[in-house]
């Protein structure tokens, strides 16, 4: 498949690895800020092929994982209402709230439906004028334009039975928060290519300069990731700290102008809580006043819900790159995909799920082995 097969070439991978090994002279710690990259790294064993001096730290790049507990509880409260059709992407259904998840609400009679696009939810609103249709709008900058388009279309069509429960987050403020933390060990970043395909790279040079770290825009296939690591290591060895686009087949510096215009019209920047991390200033989006009527939090009066994270779950430390999943005492025992304590174990982009799926049970390799997919995605 074009743009896929050629980025999985083992001979080219070996050449990139040889160059990385020849370049590295001292320890470096790089953070990938994308759950898709994390899964690719663990699936292909990339972290185990790199020099021992190069550590890959898994950052808060999973949008499901960073959706705060209070927003999950708001979703559960709305989804349980008899007049509501609650629509979500599938990987949100097993994310634990305080005492249940969306699967449990569905089992108790709630009308919870998996959709593949916010426009599917919009179509449901058009076909069910007597029901309130709510779409769970989570994610980074990648998914925000489609959600903005859905609510824009709802207003144009006069669909007053459609709304969004919004929990969108932004990557650059998260990088700022990570680099400002006292315990931060990160010396360079592999930036998420899909985020930059929407937003461009304009917000990153100031971060690279202020914190003196290279930021390399990186794709998701094995060769993409190795090329991102190669470029980051070259900069670190030379004492450089700049933004470098290693994913030019998808990313332009200016981003996607049409998507950016839609975002600017529908959303405004706001402070956001990140699950397991806390409140990060200017790290999210909310609907503007012009679209506030489509905000499910206000429509269903759930703005007052407040929660506390369970102490036994260390997902917050995993998301900040402070520990690896296997350093959590509950990993693989009390916390599994069937009995998750945190979202990092259930999301298809969660670091804990990646370690469990590819049998990194003790941080050691298990070539060719993986957990059966039905165990990772139970339906009951």
ABEGO torsion letter per residue (X at the ends): XBGAAAAABAAAAAAAAAAAAAABABBBBBBBBBAAAAAAAAAAGAAAABBAABBBBBBBABAAAABBAAAAAAAAAAAABAABBBBBBAAAAABBBAABBAAAAAAAGBBBBBBABAAAAAAAAAABAABBBBBBBBEBAAAAAAAAAAAAAAAAAGBAABBBBBBBBBAAAAAAAAAABAABABABBBBBAAAAAAAEAAAAAAAAAAAGBBBBBBBABAAAAAAAAAAAAAAAAAGBBBBBBABAAABBAAEBAAAAAAAAAABBBBBBBBBGAEBBBGABBBBBAAAAAABAAAAAGAAABBBBBBAABAAAAAAAGABBAAABAABGBABBAABBABAAAABAABAAAAAAAAGBAAGBBBBGBBBBAAAABBAX
